[in-house]
C-alpha cells in the first residue's frame, strides 16, 4: 500500500516536471471505481506490443477502469488540464507499431476485461444482439453467445483481440466478403469522447460519431460498449484447402466465390501464398500435417510460387448429409490442381479459434514473442496481378518467414461513412505479410532484412502506381496520413476537431500532433495534423 502510494506520488511529480502545471496533481485525486497503477512491471508491459518494433516508452500511469464513467473521469481531467496529456485505450496490445501507447507523459487505459468488474456481455437472443464492454476479447464474446446458440457474423482470424481494438480498425476475415468487416455489424456504441463525455451513438443517434469511430483508429473516442449483431451459430465446419500454380486461375476462383450471393455458397473465403517449401514458422501449415500430409513438391515441380485457396462450409449436425453434396456442387466450379484437395471437419468454435492453437505451438518454441514487422495492404483488384509479379514472384525471393494471406472483399459491404479506408474499386484484396523476425536465424529472417523488404514493397507499389491502402496503417508524416485518408481526410480532421479537439486520444497512431508538445490546443485546421 505504502509503496504504491509512493510510486503514485513519484509518477505525479514526474508528470508535473515533464508537463508542467500543477492541476495535473488532480490525476492522483481522480475518483475512480477501478484503480490507477504505476507498478513498474505494468508500465513496462503496456509500453510494448505484439510488433516489438519500438523501444518502449513507459506511460506515467495505467488506469484499470471499472466503467465508462471511470474512463470519462480520466479523459475529462486530461481535457481540462492546461497541457492536455495523452490518454490511450489499450485493447490487448496486439498492434505492431505502438498504436496503443500513450508516450511518457500519458496515461494508458487498460481496457481488457480484468479484475475491476467491467460489465459482462449482455445477450438479447430475441433481438439477436449482444452488448459487450469495449475491452472484451472476441473469444469471450464467442463463448458467451454460443451459450445461446448464437454468434457474431464477422470475425478476425485470431480471437484474442478486443472488440474496441478491432472496431477501431475494421476487423476482417474470410466472412467479410459476405457480412462485411466487423465494423459493418455494429448496431450501437457508447463512446467516451476526447472531451470526456459519454455518448451513445448509432445509425439513429449521434450518427457522425458512430460512423467516425468505426475504423477511426481510436482518434474520436474510446469505445466502452458495442452492440454486436448475431446470427444462429453453426455447429460444424467443413474446412477445405486446394492449391493452384496459376495466380490468374487462383484469383479468378476467389473472385467468383465472393460474387456468390444465394443460399448455396461457401461461408468463408481466404487464401495464402506459398513461396517456400519449408512453411517454417507458419501457423497455416499445421493443417497439412501430420494426418493430412502434403508434399508441396508433388504439385510444384519447379519450386515456383503456389497459391492455396481456403474455404469453409458451415453446417448443423442435422445437415451432415447434405453438406457433402453442397460442397461437391460448389467445388465443381473451381479450377484448382485436382490432386491437391485437403479437407478437415471440426466444431465451429475450433475453426474460429484455430490461430490460438498455432500461438501455443509457437510459444512453446519461443517463437511468439519475437518482433513482427507485419505489413497489411489492401490492393485493388485491377492491379493484383502486377502485385503478384512484382512482390510474390519478385521482391520476396523464395523465403517468407511467416504466412502471407491473400483474399478479396466486396467494397459494397463496407459503409463508406465509416473512417476505414479502402481502395477505390468494387473488389479489393487483403495482402497480409505476417512475418516474424529472428535474431539468430538466417539473414532473410532478420528484422532489418524484413523491414527493408516491406519498404521495397511499398516503393514498388508507388513506382508501379498501384494504389494500395495500408490496413492497420502506420505512417510517419502528415503528407502520408493525408494521402492515406484521401477523400476522407477533411471529414476525419473535422470530426477530430469536434470530438477530440485537444488531441488527447490514441496519440500512438501519430496522426495528430501530440498535445503534450504544445501548450495550447490547436485552433486552426492547418495546425491539426502532425508535423515532424
Ligand atoms: P490494441 O492493439 O491494444 O489497440 C489498437 C488501437 O485501437 C490503438 O490505437 C488503441 O488506442 C485503440 N483502441 C483499443 N481499444 C480501444 C477502444 N476500446 N476504443 C477506442 N480505441 C481503442 N486484424 C484483423 O482485422 N483480422 C485478423 O484476422 C487479424 N488477425 C490478427 C492476428 C494476430 C496474431 C494479431 C497480433 C493481430 C491480428 N489482427 C487482425 C490485427 C488486430 O485487429 C489489431 O492488432 C487491432 O489493433 C486489435 O488489437 P487489440 O485489441 O490488441 O488493440
Boltz pocket constraint, residues with backbone or C-beta under 6 A from the ligand:
constraints:
  - pocket:
      binder: B
      contacts: [[A, 50], [A, 88], [A, 89], [A, 90], [A, 91], [A, 92], [A, 93], [A, 94], [A, 95], [A, 96], [A, 99], [A, 100], [A, 101], [A, 111], [A, 134], [A, 135], [A, 155], [A, 156], [A, 157], [A, 158], [A, 160], [A, 161], [A, 162], [A, 163], [A, 164], [A, 165], [A, 166], [A, 168], [A, 169], [A, 170], [A, 171], [A, 172], [A, 173], [A, 217], [A, 218], [A, 219], [A, 221], [A, 222], [A, 223], [A, 224], [A, 472], [A, 506], [A, 508], [A, 509]]
      max_distance: 6.0
